[in-house]
């Protein structure tokens, strides 16, 4: 199948250079192969590094669950959709405003993640290889959900091997961005579930990956697009008029139609290995509006591959290279304006599929001409080159004429060279011989001023790590690099003296430096107006940017260890923050504490700001960044310490026992006066205050405060001479309505209590 062969060509190219490309059984794999794969994925727009250089991918750095999920979304070409997601976040550990908030919510909605349980995603947790593989399989349409179970998380690696994504089901640990690159690279060459095309083909068909990106990726891995379909192009390169059903095929409003009109439109056919490009007169390519049955053919600025197969009678069929089971054919239904429209139909129902190619005899006409400048300035006695561009570039007659609207001010020759004669303005016009198309440029001629030069002595230091072999200087305006200005090789941290001819009217200059390895750097637009003659300039490269400075650059400081410590500290702070979020959600008193909530909002904002720099992993940061973020984390640590204390206090307050008031009524049926009635929590002997005297056949009432710790009470009754203690009076929640205790005395004088 062609789509599989396409990705196979990438895999083969890298394999030839670096050996086995897919995930190795060893823990680390091939670093150089992974770097190449990462660069190829970056060229496809499916993976990003820590910056825009396309080299700093941090493949040995560990990846968190949110990183792994973002890798998946980019692999699927859905980053823009995820970033724009505005749904309701289902996970409690992903706070609003977090850098990954929309990505995680989008992935949950699409079914790419189910979290780690308890409504949590696992933000900040390091991912493992099975989790990343599971994300990738879900993205390819496979399911681990009950009822539609293609695989399980536990056997995800083995399942991925069966689909050609991995070459080993060994779980490599710890899981790094390098392992993620291996999985992503294997996934784009794997087929979508129940489809006969792979993920990369899907992305290219819907425009998420362009042909230019694909070709760039192929160049990176050292491969070539050698895929050869069953039927190959059988038509020589050239210009043709295309026809079908005795009508000419023409482009109208970007769409192809059958139009029996003259002159017939010309198309250019260019053959490659196994496919062909077809261009209209305006230079745009024949393409498809979508990859669906019945999609209309259109023209596009992106090159699209077609397979031309010769049939009987000298006619051809045209099929899309990405899927030759489809064939271009002419629909017999009429459109609103009465023309028959060419569409793209499935091959099981072809109609009028034979396309004729007749060598074009009529040349292409000029449609327009454009000048590279519409306004310009030139001094008296100086010259200015104007350049005209004809559209289309393939027009048969490319002849033009030039003229000046005011030859006393400026003249122009047959090549478009303008010469200033005297101060003033003149309109220069270019006109095509074919069709008389014109374009103009307003030229202002100024009086030539006598330049005054002052040579300034400059000590130019080579502050790079390489020898300098050549130095040249040019006015920014004329780019005339002149002769070699070095007197020999300039070693690192050594200088060479050059003289800069600074004019009174032109103060900015460009300096071109060539290094021993053949590379060069241009330091553009340096202003020597205020430069002190005899001073020093330092030329160096800072993060790929050439810089000239009067200040010597300080020695580079290795911040790798400090950067890792900073990232680890940030991740720990994130874990502490998530723990505080859990407590806030559980304790009502904290939710109502405006100070606590305000402090939490401050922490949220600070961590979110840091995530934009630190959230991608353990990158290498500058000393200033490390100092800034460590200072911010110091403040967060102090604030979270205070919040931990507030949580402890709230928990203690919430654990205090609650109390209820229980009314106790006494009925004295003993036949004697009761002088005292006492209550005490069982085993405490804390009898407290007496109810007081209770006469014969009288009743009295006492309110007791009962807590969860004092449900068992003892009762003591005295008649002034004898005391009687009753134990085990039980109070429960059902006692809140009150308890009645009846005191009686038997014939022997024994007092008893009933309740």
Buried (B, 14 or more C-beta within 10 A) or exposed (E): BBBBBBBBBBBBBBBEBBEBBBBBEEEEBBEEBBBBBBBBBBBBBBBBBBEEEEEBBBBEBBBBBBBBBBBBBBBBBBBEEBEEBEEEBBBBBBBEEBBBBBBBBBBBBBEBBBBBEEEBBBBBBBBBBBBBBBBBBBBBBBBBEEEEEBBEBEEBBBBBBEBBBBBBBBBBEBBBBBBBBBBBBBBBBBBBEEEEBBBBBBBBBEEBBBBEBBBBBBEBBBBEBEBEBEBBBEBEEEBBBBBBBEBBBBBBEBBBBBBEEEBBBBBBBBBEEBBBBBBBBBEBBBBBBEBEEEBBBBBBEEBBBBBBBBEEEEBBBBBBBBBBEBBBBBBEEEEEEEBBBBBBBEBEEBEBBBBBBEEBEEBBBBBBBEBEBEEBBBBBEEBBEBEBEBBBEBBEBBEBEBBBBBEEBBBBEEEBEBBBBBEBBBBBBBBBEBBEBBBBBBBBBBEEEEEEEEEBEBEBBBBBEBBBBBBBBBBBEEEEBEEEBBEEEBEEEEBBEBEBBBBEEBBBBBBBBBBEEEEBBEBBEBEBEEBEEEEBBBBBBEEEEBBBBEEEBEEEEEBEEBBBBBBEBBBEBBBBBBBBBBBBEEBEBBEEBEEBEEBBEEBBEBBBBBBEBBBBBBBBBEEEBBEBBBEBBEEBBEBBEEBBEBBEEBBEEEEEEEEBEBBBBBBBBBEBEBBBBBBBBBEEEEBEEBBEBBEEEEEBEBEBEBEEEBBBBBBBBBBEEEEBEBEEBEBEEEBEEEBEBBBBBEEEEEBEBEB
